[in-house]
């Protein structure tokens, strides 16, 4: 079969140059801008629905649940996409977003490289899913060919300075997050083990004030294995007494993954970073330094048989003096 001759004559080349100039002036960027623009035009002519970002995110998350993705994966997508929709972006159509705009937003977002790349993974998953729908929810995908030039970071867990940990407890004291913040900071309990999507919530009945233990049932544990937290610090119990509820009531009535957003939105926080899993990392770091037992810390955190992991990640990241002050963070008036 003879191949068609796709050589461009002078008029076609001039037309292509003018089209590229128009796209450039409009801020349109793609590896193949004319191809992308043609797809967009064909899609609009074919009646591709102009779906808003907010509507698309809702449909995408609903489909993730239908496909029975892991709860942790759905939580990741929802948290990243919810923050991306801020500043009224949720009202805009998917096809209105451009690659330069998305790159600028990602590079301006505070946080570690891994955090920014997490946003890109979630946004890319959304747009790829939207283009696969019948009919497609968008024609263009601003994540195609998008790369971020960011410095490679040394791998080190982030922890809260003692003063910042105290501020977290102060900011959450009169909120729905108070007891959850205490459990996360002073017992290393994961947010998903307190209140998260598609899991039972941790109830006050699982907290034994007399025996000073916290039971994490298999149904809510990340490892799907129940564990009992013992030997927990005195300041944890001082904080929990402020919020103690009935046995059948949840310790936290809101999803704890939003704790970081709540704290960081307060003016007192003053733009300080909130590294991923910072409460759990802070507990492990300060607990190992204060009590000097990898095995004890490992059991509390549910890392049975893996003390070497804690040694590699947390040991030596704080002084004994700071560790003592961390576990002396008490509510006003507590002994």
C-alpha positions in Angstrom: 0.0 0.0 0.0 1.5 3.3 -1.1 2.2 5.8 1.7 0.5 9.2 1.4 2.7 12.2 0.9 2.4 14.4 4.0 4.9 17.1 2.9 3.5 20.5 3.7 3.4 23.2 1.0 4.3 26.8 1.8 0.7 27.8 2.7 0.4 24.9 5.1 3.7 25.7 6.8 2.7 29.4 7.2 -0.6 28.3 8.6 1.1 26.0 11.1 3.5 28.8 12.2 0.6 31.1 12.8 -1.3 28.4 14.7 1.7 27.8 16.9 2.1 31.5 17.5 -1.5 31.8 18.6 -1.2 28.8 21.0 2.0 30.2 22.4 0.5 33.6 23.1 -2.4 31.9 24.8 -0.1 30.0 27.1 -0.9 26.6 25.6 1.9 24.2 26.0 2.3 20.6 25.0 4.8 18.2 23.4 2.8 18.4 20.2 0.7 21.6 20.6 -1.0 21.4 17.2 -2.0 17.8 17.8 -3.3 18.7 21.3 -5.2 21.7 20.0 -6.7 19.6 17.2 -7.9 17.0 19.6 -9.4 19.7 21.8 -11.2 21.2 18.8 -12.5 17.8 17.6 -13.6 16.9 21.1 -15.6 20.1 21.4 -17.1 19.7 17.9 -18.1 16.1 18.9 -19.9 17.5 21.9 -17.5 16.3 24.6 -19.0 17.4 27.9 -17.3 20.3 29.7 -17.0 18.7 33.1 -15.9 20.8 36.0 -13.0 19.7 38.1 -15.2 19.3 41.2 -17.6 17.1 39.4 -14.8 15.0 37.9 -13.1 14.5 41.2 -16.4 13.3 42.7 -17.0 10.8 39.9 -13.4 9.7 40.0 -13.4 8.9 43.7 -16.8 7.1 43.4 -15.3 5.0 40.6 -12.2 4.3 42.8 -14.6 2.9 45.5 -16.5 0.9 42.9 -13.3 -0.7 41.8 -12.5 -1.4 45.5 -9.1 0.3 45.5 -7.4 0.3 48.9 -8.8 2.8 51.4 -5.3 4.3 51.7 -5.2 4.9 48.0 -8.6 6.5 47.9 -7.7 8.7 50.9 -4.5 9.7 49.1 -6.4 10.7 46.0 -9.1 12.6 47.9 -6.7 14.5 50.1 -4.5 15.7 47.2 -7.4 16.5 44.8 -9.4 18.3 47.5 -6.5 20.7 48.1 -5.9 21.1 44.4 -9.5 22.2 44.0 -8.9 25.2 46.4 -9.1 28.8 45.3 -12.2 28.1 43.2 -10.4 25.8 40.8 -13.2 23.3 41.3 -15.6 25.3 39.2 -13.4 25.2 36.1 -13.7 22.7 33.3 -11.0 20.1 33.0 -10.1 21.2 29.5 -9.4 24.7 30.8 -6.2 23.7 32.7 -2.9 24.1 30.9 0.5 22.5 31.6 2.3 25.8 32.4 -0.4 26.6 34.9 -0.2 23.2 36.5 3.6 23.3 36.7 3.5 26.7 38.3 1.0 25.6 40.9 3.0 22.5 41.8 6.3 24.3 42.1 4.7 27.0 44.3 3.1 24.4 46.6 5.0 24.2 50.0 6.3 20.8 51.1 9.0 18.2 50.3 9.7 16.9 46.8 7.8 13.7 47.6 4.7 15.8 48.6 4.7 17.8 45.4 5.2 14.6 43.3 2.3 13.1 45.2 0.0 15.9 44.0 1.2 15.3 40.5 0.4 11.5 40.7 -3.1 12.2 42.0 -3.8 14.9 39.3 -2.4 12.7 36.5 -4.5 9.7 37.7 -7.6 12.0 37.5 -7.0 13.3 34.0 -6.1 9.9 32.6 -9.2 8.4 34.1 -11.3 11.3 32.7 -10.0 10.7 29.2 -10.9 7.0 29.3 -14.5 7.6 30.1 -17.3 7.1 27.5 -17.9 9.8 26.6 -14.6 11.4 27.6 -14.8 14.0 30.3 -12.0 16.0 28.8 -9.8 16.0 25.6 -6.6 17.6 26.8 -4.4 16.4 29.7 -2.1 19.0 31.2 0.0 16.3 33.0 1.2 14.8 29.7 5.0 15.2 29.4 5.0 17.3 32.6 8.2 17.0 34.6 9.3 19.0 37.7 12.9 20.1 38.1 13.3 19.9 41.8 16.4 19.2 43.9 16.8 15.6 45.1 16.4 15.5 48.8 18.3 13.5 51.4 15.9 11.0 52.9 15.2 12.0 56.5 11.9 11.8 58.4 10.5 15.1 59.5 9.5 15.7 63.2 7.9 18.5 65.0 10.1 20.6 67.3 8.9 20.4 70.9 7.4 23.9 70.8 5.5 23.1 67.6 4.1 19.9 69.2 2.9 21.9 72.1 1.3 24.4 69.7 -0.6 21.5 68.0 -2.1 20.5 71.3 -3.0 24.1 72.1 -4.6 24.7 68.7 -6.6 21.5 68.8 -7.6 21.7 72.5 -11.1 23.0 71.9 -11.7 21.2 68.6 -12.9 17.8 67.4 -9.2 16.8 66.9 -8.0 17.1 70.5 -8.0 13.5 71.6 -6.8 12.3 68.1 -3.9 14.7 68.2 -2.9 13.4 71.6 -3.0 9.8 70.5 -1.1 10.5 67.3 1.7 12.6 69.0 2.1 10.7 72.3 1.1 7.1 71.4 2.1 7.0 67.7 -1.3 5.9 66.6 -1.9 6.2 62.8 -4.6 8.7 61.6 -6.3 5.8 59.8 -6.5 3.9 63.0 -8.6 6.6 64.7 -11.1 7.7 62.1 -10.9 7.1 58.4 -12.9 6.2 55.3 -14.5 2.7 55.3 -13.1 1.7 58.7 -14.8 1.6 62.1 -13.8 4.5 64.3 -11.7 4.0 67.4 -14.1 4.2 70.3 -13.6 5.4 73.9 -14.3 1.9 75.0 -11.0 0.8 73.6 -9.2 3.2 76.0 -8.7 1.8 79.5 -7.9 4.7 81.8 -7.4 2.4 84.8 -5.0 0.0 83.1 -3.6 2.8 81.0 -3.9 0.8 77.7 -5.2 1.5 74.2 -6.5 -1.4 72.1 -6.3 -1.1 68.4 -8.7 -3.7 67.0 -7.8 -5.7 63.9 -10.6 -4.1 62.0 -8.9 -0.7 62.2 -5.3 -1.6 62.4 -3.2 -1.1 59.2 -1.7 -4.5 59.6 -5.1 -6.1 60.3 -3.7 -7.4 63.5 -5.0 -6.2 66.9 -2.5 -4.7 69.3 -2.6 -3.3 72.8 -0.5 -0.2 73.5 1.0 -0.4 77.0 3.4 1.7 79.0 2.2 4.9 77.4 3.5 8.3 78.7 1.7 10.1 81.5 1.1 13.2 79.4 -1.1 11.2 77.0 -3.5 10.4 79.8 -3.6 13.9 81.0 -4.7 15.1 77.6 -7.2 12.2 77.0 -9.0 12.9 80.3 -10.0 16.3 78.9 -12.0 14.6 76.1 -13.1 11.3 77.6 -16.5 10.2 76.3 -18.8 7.3 76.6 -17.6 3.8 75.6 -19.7 3.6 72.5 -18.7 7.1 71.2 -15.8 7.7 68.7 -12.7 9.2 70.0 -12.7 11.6 67.0 -15.9 12.4 65.0 -14.1 13.7 62.0 -11.5 12.1 59.7 -8.1 12.6 61.3 -6.3 12.9 57.9 -7.6 16.5 57.9 -5.8 17.4 61.1 -2.9 18.9 59.2 -5.2 21.1 57.2 -6.9 22.3 60.4 -3.6 23.1 62.2 -1.9 24.7 59.1 -4.9 26.9 58.5 -4.5 28.7 61.8 -2.6 32.0 61.9 -0.6 30.9 64.9 1.0 28.1 62.9 2.7 30.8 60.7 3.4 28.7 57.7 5.5 26.0 59.3 5.9 22.8 57.3 3.9 19.7 58.1 5.9 16.7 56.8 4.1 13.5 55.9 3.2 11.4 59.0 4.9 14.0 61.2 3.0 13.1 64.4 3.9 9.4 64.2 7.5 10.2 63.3 7.7 12.7 66.2 6.5 10.1 68.6 8.9 7.4 67.5 11.9 9.8 67.5 11.2 11.3 71.0 10.2 7.9 72.5 13.3 6.1 71.4 15.5 8.9 72.8 13.5 9.3 76.1 13.2 5.6 77.0 16.1 4.0 75.0 14.2 0.9 74.0 13.8 0.0 70.4 11.7 -3.0 71.3 9.3 -1.0 73.4 8.8 1.6 70.8 8.5 -1.0 68.1 5.7 -2.8 70.0 3.7 0.4 70.6 3.9 1.4 66.9 3.0 -2.1 65.6 6.4 -2.9 64.2 6.8 -6.2 66.0 10.1 -7.8 65.1 11.4 -4.8 63.2 13.4 -2.7 65.7 16.1 -2.3 63.1 13.7 -0.2 61.0 13.2 2.2 63.9 17.0 2.4 64.5 17.6 3.4 60.9 14.8 6.0 60.7 14.6 7.6 64.1 17.5 7.0 66.4 19.7 10.0 67.0 17.4 12.6 65.5 16.8 14.5 68.8 18.5 15.1 72.1 17.5 13.5 75.4 16.6 16.9 76.8 14.1 17.6 73.9 12.6 14.1 74.4 12.0 14.8 78.0 10.4 18.1 77.2 8.2 16.5 74.6 6.7 14.1 77.0 6.2 16.9 79.5 3.7 18.7 77.2 0.7 18.9 79.5 -2.6 20.7 79.5 -2.7 23.8 81.6 -3.3 22.9 85.3 -2.3 19.2 84.9 0.2 17.9 87.4 
